[in-house]
Structures are given as structure tokens and as C-alpha cells.
Amino acid sequence: MHITMTLILQHADVLVTMDAQRREIADGALVANGPAVEWVGPTAELPEQYRRLVDEGRAEVVDMRGHVVMPGLVNTHHHMYQSLTRAVPAAQDAELFGWLTNLYMLWSHLTPEMIRVSTQTAMAELMLSGCTTTSDHLYLYPNGSRLDDSIDAARQIGMRFHAARGSMSVGRSQGGLPPDVVVETEAAILRDSQRLVEQYHDASRHAMLRVVLAPCSPFSVSRDLMRESAKMARHYGVSLHTHLAENDNDIAYSREKFGMTPAQYAEDLGWVGHDVWHAHCVKLDEEGVALFARTGTGVAHCPCSNMRLASGIAPIRRMRDAGVPVGLGVGGSASNDGAHMLGEARQAMLLQRVGYGPAAMSAREALEIATLGGAKVLNRDDIGALAPGMSADIVAFDMSGVGYAGAGHDPVAALVFCTPGNVSMSVINGRVVIRDGHLLTADLPNVLSDHRRLARTLFERAQAAGA
Ligand SMILES: [Zn+2]
């Protein structure tokens, strides 16, 4: 579904390209045609052929005065169904394992409708916050739920999507953390993974949908499933994703069960390479950082979740210096109850400073991690920057509101330093999905009303079942 009319954005106060020279163009303009960017430069230098289109009314022209225009942000880690279980009292003040234990039983009552509506809700929130590409890690499938439910939601709302087929196979009776009721057999997981890749994965440039294989974590699946998933991923050329080295208990589990650090375990399983990314890595040791750098293994940094669960401060400064690809993730909505991508970039900058000093991360580096960093982690070279041939994923922030008042000295840095605002415009794959701050691709009040009803139903069912 491509808009065939050429889209021309002009007179942006600043156009942030994230191109090879990291150009920031004053009074910038951009031309998009179909799914791709065709031209970027100063408005005064807009080529004659495009001026003619404007004069003849054959292009959609948007005046971006007062705005910063930049590449859409890329979210590399999420569990969207958790939007239904934000701020659950029993899970507000726990660390990871205690938090999970309190939530697993509740999640066992999810339905396909809940997956669909919570995914739409989470995507709407992300899109309004400047995100244009997201991954989602769905790892439990109760009551007939399927990854297809998330995929349907993404298609409806028009977001670029890396759908991660998560899974859990080692229940409590076998020494794992999750209750047996939410785990699947490994044969069923692999069968469904293959079906999803064959049915949906699109390897082409500007693909709107890719499938990822994503066993949930070392403490909820077997070595076998990790190895078999890696084998299948390499056969089909799809990426791999899981949680790794999230906190001290996670490290202790790895040492006790496998006799290895999480990084050694990942290497042993074939879970390193440019087609692999791990969420969190708060406790990745020096050897792990070197391994990830050497192999191009990516990290989804989720600062809010790490703070919320008191997991620690991920060594992002050291990872970046060593050459590890780092992207940003808002993390699941139950461990980061606000999923604002620009806000996450801000927290990434602030948290590195808490850990490693005021020069540990600049605002521009935070924006780079949120765009180019995420693209690299998802193993894509067609998103994360605005340059000819790149996907037309573009967001615009209106700098005239009170939140940015007085920050005109450096509007680009202001995006990260000031209170994060929502976008006024968003374009995904050449299609305008947000205009004047309004989402065009979903009836948001209705989606939210369904979401409220389903969140209530989920709790009532869990209560009735005695969870
Ligand atoms: Zn997670």
C-alpha cells in the first residue's frame, strides 16, 4: 500500500539526516517517492524537477517550519501484551524473577483479542512518540493466541514490524522459572516458528514485516531449543533474539545451571553474530563485550526497565567504545510502564551519566543509538537515516510548545534534554500515519476503550481462577 504521490517536506528548522556525515541541514527539505527517500538537502536547493511537481500540484507538500525532522526511531525490545498489565500492584516493587513470578499466572489468561488490541495500543503509543519500526517479543500463547494476532495489528496500524516468535519450554516442574501452564513443547515451538517464517518473513529492502526467532531466556528454554532455533534462523536468513545477562540472579542461574557466564553460553549455542541481538545485557562482562564486538552481536538497551527492576546500569559506554551494535528498547510495558521512544533515548543518556560521568553520553549519541543503532541491531541497512535510497520513515517534532521553550539554541539536543514530546507528523514507508499529532491509521479512542475492557477482563479471569 504505497502512496504514489510524491511527498515533499520543506523548510524544516533542522533536518537531522543520520547519514554518513551526520549532516544536520538548516531549512531542510526531503523528497519521498513511494517507500523510499529520493532527495535530501537545503530547501533552497530543491531540484527543478521537484519544484515543477509542487507548482503543478502533483506532489503533497508539507511546510515544516518550527519543526525538527529526523529519521523514525527504532524500538528493539518490547512485550506489547504487557500493556494490559501496567502498574500491577503485586509486581510494582520486585526485581526480575519475583516480578515475573507475580505476572506469569495473570498472563496465562491472555486471549487472541487481547494480543491484538494490546499490540495496537502499544504501537499507537510508540508511533506517537516518534517510533516507526518496532520489534515485539511475544513468548506465551495461551488460549489459542498466535503471533499472527500481533502481525494483524501491525498491518492494520501501518507500523514497520519485526515480529519475534518467542517461546518458553522449561516450566517449573523441570527447574525453569515459569509455571508449566504457560510453556509449550519444543516440537510445537519449532513447527510454528517454521510456519511463521515461511508465511510472513519478507527479506526485501523496505520490508514492512520480518519474522525473528526468539526463545524467551536461558531460564525458560533448553539448550536444545536455543541450538535448533539458531539452526533454523540461519537456514532461512532470519534474526535471533532473546534476553541475556539481565541482572545478578540471571548470572547466578547461568553459572549454576550451565557452568558458564551468559556470554559464554551464548557463544556455545551459536547465538552470536550480526543476525543476533540480546535484550538488556546489564551484566555483560569484559569478555562478553569483546565477544559481542568481535562478532557484531547486538544489544537492546532498555534503561527504564533496568531502573524499574533495579537490574543495574548497562555498560553502554564501554560497549559502544568497543564497537558493539547497540539499539534502544522500551522493554515490556509491565517493566517500563511508559513506552515513549524519545523518552527512552533521554533515559539512556541520563543513566549512562549516572554510571560513568557527564561525558558518558551526549544527546546526539542517544539519538544515533535510537535510530542507526536500532537499525544495525535489527540487521537492516534501509532504515535509521534519511538519505536517497533509504526507507521513507520520517518523524517531525513541533518545537513551538512550552516543553521546548528557550531551547532554540540547539533544537536537536533539546529533543533529548527537554521533556519528551509526541510527534506532530510521522511517515512510515512513504505513508503519512500521523498528521497534526493525530494517528490516522487507527481509531485510537475505540482501541483504548477495548483495551480498558480487556485489561479488566484479564484481571477478573485471573482472580476467578485464584491467581
Ligand atoms: Zn524483555
Residues whose N, C-alpha, C, O or C-beta is under 5 A from the ligand:
A	BS01	ZN	G332
